[in-house]
Amino acid sequence: MSLSSMAEDAALRLQGTPGASPKQAAATAAAVTAEEMVKGAQPEAAKSAGESAARTSSGTSIAGSVLTQLVKYVPTETISVYLAVQAALGTVTTPAGRATCEASFTSRWVWLILLGVATVLLTIGLSYRSQKQVAPQARFRVPIVESTAATSAYLVWALALPTTPLNDFCGYNATAWGSVLLLAGTTIIATTAYVFGKTITWEKVLQESGN
C-alpha cells in the first residue's frame, strides 16, 4: 500500500469509518516485486511480475489476517525508489582477489537509512494532512504504529534483497538468510500490529483511553 493510502486509512479509522483500503493492489505489486528480487530477478522483471499480480488481484482482504496486516504496511513509494536506485548503483565492486564483504557498502547503508527516515516523515506528514481533512479541529494523533510498521516493512524487504547491504558482513549469505529474514520480519511486524489492535477503529481506542 502507498504511504498516502496508509495515511488516509488512518484518518478514516480515527472517525471509526469501516472498510478496507481501496488500494490493496498496490500493496500486492510491492510485495510481489520484492519477492521476485529476493529470488534474484532483475528489477525490470520483478516490476513486471508485481504489475501482473496487481492486475489479477481482486484487491480483497481478510479481516484480522496477520499476513494481510503486514502487506498493508509495505510502503510502495520507498520500496519502488529503493529498488530503482539499487539497480542504478549496480553491483558493488569487489577488490580483485578479495571477498564481497571487503568491498565498500557505505553508499548502500546511507541510502537505506535515508529512505528509512523519509518513510517515517512521509507517513507522519501525510497522516497529518489526511486527519485534518477529515476532522480539522481534532487534535493530531501521531500514527506511531503505522510509522513503525511502514519503516519496519521497508527495512525487512530491502535487507532481504540479494543486493542487501548486509553483504558487508563476512559470513552473511543473502541466498540462505534472505528468506529467513523475510519470515522473521513479517512475523514480528504482523504480530505486533495484531497485538496493538489494528483490527479495531481509532474511535474505539479513543473511547477506551478516556475510561
VOPAGU-2260 file (C-alpha; in pm, 1 decimal, decimal comma):
REM VOPAGU-2260
SITE   aa  ch    i         X         Y         Z
SITE  MET   A    0       0,0       0,0       0,0
SITE  SER   A    1     118,9     350,7     -70,0
SITE  LEU   A    2     205,0     587,4     213,3
SITE  SER   A    3     -74,4     825,6     114,7
SITE  SER   A    4    -326,4     540,8     130,5
SITE  MET   A    5    -197,7     440,8     473,5
SITE  ALA   A    6    -237,1     797,0     595,6
SITE  GLU   A    7    -589,2     827,7     458,3
SITE  ASP   A    8    -685,2     492,7     607,9
SITE  ALA   A    9    -556,9     601,3     950,0
SITE  ALA   A   10    -752,0     925,4     927,7
SITE  LEU   A   11   -1072,5     744,1     836,6
SITE  ARG   A   12   -1027,8     499,5    1122,9
SITE  LEU   A   13    -992,2     799,3    1351,9
SITE  GLN   A   14   -1360,7     860,1    1282,6
SITE  GLY   A   15   -1449,2     491,7    1302,5
SITE  THR   A   16   -1507,2     455,7     928,3
SITE  PRO   A   17   -1526,8      84,7     833,9
SITE  GLY   A   18   -1397,8     -76,3     516,0
SITE  ALA   A   19   -1072,9    -199,7     370,4
SITE  SER   A   20    -830,6      14,7     173,7
SITE  PRO   A   21    -917,6      57,2    -195,8
SITE  LYS   A   22    -551,0      22,9    -297,6
SITE  GLN   A   23    -472,0    -333,7    -196,1
SITE  ALA   A   24    -349,1    -399,1    -549,7
SITE  ALA   A   25     -62,5    -153,9    -494,6
SITE  ALA   A   26      43,4    -346,6    -186,1
SITE  THR   A   27      29,4    -672,4    -382,5
SITE  ALA   A   28     251,3    -523,7    -653,1
SITE  ALA   A   29     508,8    -405,9    -397,7
SITE  ALA   A   30     513,8    -740,3    -217,4
SITE  VAL   A   31     549,3    -948,4    -534,5
SITE  THR   A   32     817,1    -715,8    -673,7
SITE  ALA   A   33    1023,4    -751,8    -357,5
SITE  GLU   A   34     975,3   -1129,7    -350,2
SITE  GLU   A   35    1094,1   -1162,2    -709,2
SITE  MET   A   36    1400,2    -951,0    -629,2
SITE  VAL   A   37    1477,2   -1180,1    -336,2
SITE  LYS   A   38    1470,9   -1474,3    -577,9
SITE  GLY   A   39    1732,7   -1298,1    -788,7
SITE  ALA   A   40    1515,1   -1149,4   -1063,7
SITE  GLN   A   41    1629,9    -833,9   -1239,1
SITE  PRO   A   42    1449,6    -511,4   -1132,7
SITE  GLU   A   43    1251,2    -479,9   -1458,6
SITE  ALA   A   44    1140,4    -843,7   -1448,9
SITE  ALA   A   45    1044,7    -814,3   -1082,2
SITE  LYS   A   46     847,2    -498,1   -1153,1
SITE  SER   A   47     659,9    -668,1   -1437,4
SITE  ALA   A   48     572,7    -960,2   -1210,5
SITE  GLY   A   49     441,2    -717,7    -949,7
SITE  GLU   A   50     229,0    -532,1   -1203,5
SITE  SER   A   51      89,2    -859,8   -1334,0
SITE  ALA   A   52      -0,2    -972,3    -981,5
SITE  ALA   A   53    -171,2    -639,1    -916,5
SITE  ARG   A   54    -382,0    -669,9   -1230,5
SITE  THR   A   55    -502,5   -1018,3   -1137,6
SITE  SER   A   56    -556,5    -934,3    -771,0
SITE  SER   A   57    -914,2    -882,6    -661,1
SITE  GLY   A   58    -793,3    -637,9    -400,4
SITE  THR   A   59    -994,9    -803,0    -126,7
SITE  SER   A   60    -853,8    -854,4     219,2
SITE  ILE   A   61    -929,4   -1092,0     501,6
SITE  ALA   A   62   -1017,3    -903,9     818,5
SITE  GLY   A   63    -779,7    -976,8    1100,7
SITE  SER   A   64    -540,1   -1175,7     882,9
SITE  VAL   A   65    -185,3   -1136,5    1009,1
SITE  LEU   A   66     -37,7   -1153,3     658,5
SITE  THR   A   67    -289,8    -900,8     527,1
SITE  GLN   A   68    -195,1    -662,5     806,1
SITE  LEU   A   69     171,9    -686,9     705,2
SITE  VAL   A   70     115,9    -632,9     332,6
SITE  LYS   A   71     -96,3    -331,3     414,0
SITE  TYR   A   72     203,8    -153,6     563,3
SITE  VAL   A   73     456,8    -217,6     287,3
SITE  PRO   A   74     543,8     137,9     174,8
SITE  THR   A   75     512,5     121,5    -204,3
SITE  GLU   A   76     688,0     452,7    -269,4
SITE  THR   A   77    1003,2     386,4     -71,4
SITE  ILE   A   78    1030,5      24,8    -188,4
SITE  SER   A   79     999,6     133,9    -552,5
SITE  VAL   A   80    1254,8     413,8    -515,3
SITE  TYR   A   81    1496,0     187,5    -328,7
SITE  LEU   A   82    1481,8     -81,3    -597,9
SITE  ALA   A   83    1529,9     176,5    -872,3
SITE  VAL   A   84    1834,1     332,6    -703,3
SITE  GLN   A   85    1985,5      -7,7    -624,5
SITE  ALA   A   86    1955,3    -100,6    -990,7
SITE  ALA   A   87    2118,2     229,7   -1089,5
SITE  LEU   A   88    2404,0     181,0    -843,4
SITE  GLY   A   89    2470,7    -161,8    -988,5
SITE  THR   A   90    2669,6    -438,7    -828,5
SITE  VAL   A   91    2920,8    -349,3    -560,2
SITE  THR   A   92    3272,2    -371,4    -699,8
SITE  THR   A   93    3474,7    -631,8    -514,1
SITE  PRO   A   94    3852,3    -580,2    -498,2
SITE  ALA   A   95    4041,8    -837,7    -703,4
SITE  GLY   A   96    4112,0   -1149,0    -501,9
SITE  ARG   A   97    3901,1   -1024,9    -209,6
SITE  ALA   A   98    3570,5   -1136,7     -60,7
SITE  THR   A   99    3249,2    -944,4    -127,8
SITE  CYS   A  100    3235,1    -828,7     233,5
SITE  GLU   A  101    3561,9    -640,7     182,5
SITE  ALA   A  102    3401,8    -410,2     -74,5
SITE  SER   A  103    3258,8     -70,9      27,1
SITE  PHE   A  104    2887,8     -78,4     110,8
SITE  THR   A  105    2882,5     272,0     258,9
SITE  SER   A  106    2660,9     418,5     -13,5
SITE  ARG   A  107    2414,7     131,1      27,4
SITE  TRP   A  108    2387,9     179,5     403,5
SITE  VAL   A  109    2345,9     555,5     366,5
SITE  TRP   A  110    2072,8     511,8     105,7
SITE  LEU   A  111    1893,9     251,0     318,6
SITE  ILE   A  112    1892,4     479,9     623,6
SITE  LEU   A  113    1789,1     792,0     431,9
SITE  LEU   A  114    1484,5     620,0     284,8
SITE  GLY   A  115    1400,2     476,2     626,1
SITE  VAL   A  116    1391,0     827,9     773,8
SITE  ALA   A  117    1195,2     952,0     472,0
SITE  THR   A  118     937,2     678,7     527,5
SITE  VAL   A  119     875,7     793,3     885,1
SITE  LEU   A  120     848,5    1161,4     788,6
SITE  LEU   A  121     620,6    1093,1     492,6
SITE  THR   A  122     389,8     872,7     695,6
SITE  ILE   A  123     355,4    1135,9     968,6
SITE  GLY   A  124     317,8    1425,1     726,0
SITE  LEU   A  125      57,0    1257,9     508,9
SITE  SER   A  126    -131,7    1135,5     816,1
SITE  TYR   A  127    -142,6    1490,8     949,1
SITE  ARG   A  128    -286,1    1618,8     621,2
SITE  SER   A  129    -543,1    1341,5     597,7
SITE  GLN   A  130    -654,8    1366,8     959,7
SITE  LYS   A  131    -701,2    1742,8     932,3
SITE  GLN   A  132    -907,3    1698,9     617,1
SITE  VAL   A  133   -1138,5    1461,3     799,8
SITE  ALA   A  134   -1151,1    1649,8    1132,9
SITE  PRO   A  135    -985,4    1997,0    1116,5
SITE  GLN   A  136   -1049,1    2075,2    1483,2
SITE  ALA   A  137    -940,2    1741,5    1624,1
SITE  ARG   A  138    -602,9    1702,6    1792,7
SITE  PHE   A  139    -348,8    1536,4    1566,7
SITE  ARG   A  140    -267,4    1185,2    1676,7
SITE  VAL   A  141      80,6    1076,8    1568,1
SITE  PRO   A  142      46,9     745,6    1379,1
SITE  ILE   A  143     311,2     566,1    1584,8
SITE  VAL   A  144     210,0     212,5    1492,5
SITE  GLU   A  145     163,1     298,9    1123,5
SITE  SER   A  146     500,6     475,4    1103,1
SITE  THR   A  147     679,2     192,6    1281,0
SITE  ALA   A  148     512,1     -74,8    1068,1
SITE  ALA   A  149     583,3     109,2     741,0
SITE  THR   A  150     950,2     164,5     823,6
SITE  SER   A  151     997,9    -188,1     954,9
SITE  ALA   A  152     834,6    -339,5     645,5
SITE  TYR   A  153    1060,8    -131,3     421,8
SITE  LEU   A  154    1373,2    -240,8     610,3
SITE  VAL   A  155    1274,5    -608,3     605,6
SITE  TRP   A  156    1213,6    -611,2     229,7
SITE  ALA   A  157    1523,4    -405,0     148,7
SITE  LEU   A  158    1758,8    -607,2     368,0
SITE  ALA   A  159    1625,5    -935,3     229,5
SITE  LEU   A  160    1711,6    -846,7    -130,4
SITE  PRO   A  161    2017,3   -1007,8    -295,7
SITE  THR   A  162    2175,0    -660,7    -312,9
SITE  THR   A  163    2134,4    -614,3      63,5
SITE  PRO   A  164    2393,5    -405,2     248,5
SITE  LEU   A  165    2417,2    -699,2     489,2
SITE  ASN   A  166    2665,0    -843,8     239,8
SITE  ASP   A  167    2902,2    -603,1     411,7
SITE  PHE   A  168    2934,1    -866,4     685,1
SITE  CYS   A  169    3164,5   -1157,4     607,0
SITE  GLY   A  170    2983,0   -1484,8     652,5
SITE  TYR   A  171    2641,1   -1346,4     561,6
SITE  ASN   A  172    2479,0   -1541,5     278,1
SITE  ALA   A  173    2194,0   -1345,3     120,1
SITE  THR   A  174    2062,9   -1650,8     -64,5
SITE  ALA   A  175    2042,7   -1858,9     252,6
SITE  TRP   A  176    1936,2   -1592,6     502,2
SITE  GLY   A  177    1715,2   -1370,0     284,4
SITE  SER   A  178    1409,4   -1591,6     321,4
SITE  VAL   A  179    1475,1   -1630,9     694,7
SITE  LEU   A  180    1487,9   -1253,3     735,9
SITE  LEU   A  181    1162,9   -1218,9     542,9
SITE  LEU   A  182     985,0   -1480,4     752,8
SITE  ALA   A  183    1110,6   -1344,2    1084,8
SITE  GLY   A  184    1045,6    -983,8     988,5
SITE  THR   A  185     695,2   -1040,0     856,1
SITE  THR   A  186     603,1   -1245,7    1160,3
SITE  ILE   A  187     724,0    -980,6    1405,4
SITE  ILE   A  188     562,8    -689,0    1221,0
SITE  ALA   A  189     231,9    -864,7    1166,2
SITE  THR   A  190     214,1    -996,5    1522,1
SITE  THR   A  191     298,5    -655,5    1668,2
SITE  ALA   A  192      30,0    -487,1    1456,2
SITE  TYR   A  193    -218,3    -750,3    1570,3
SITE  VAL   A  194    -124,1    -706,6    1937,5
SITE  PHE   A  195    -172,7    -330,7    1906,2
SITE  GLY   A  196    -526,8    -396,5    1786,5
SITE  LYS   A  197    -514,6    -278,2    1427,3
SITE  THR   A  198    -844,0    -456,5    1360,6
SITE  ILE   A  199   -1029,3    -206,6    1581,8
SITE  THR   A  200   -1105,8     155,8    1500,0
SITE  TRP   A  201    -934,7     468,5    1626,3
SITE  GLU   A  202   -1270,9     583,1    1759,8
SITE  LYS   A  203   -1286,6     278,0    1984,6
SITE  VAL   A  204    -928,6     335,7    2100,6
SITE  LEU   A  205   -1012,8     693,9    2191,6
SITE  GLN   A  206   -1318,6     585,1    2386,8
SITE  GLU   A  207   -1123,5     318,4    2571,3
SITE  SER   A  208    -837,6     556,9    2656,5
SITE  GLY   A  209   -1085,4     800,5    2804,1
SITE  ASN   A  210   -1223,1     547,4    3050,2
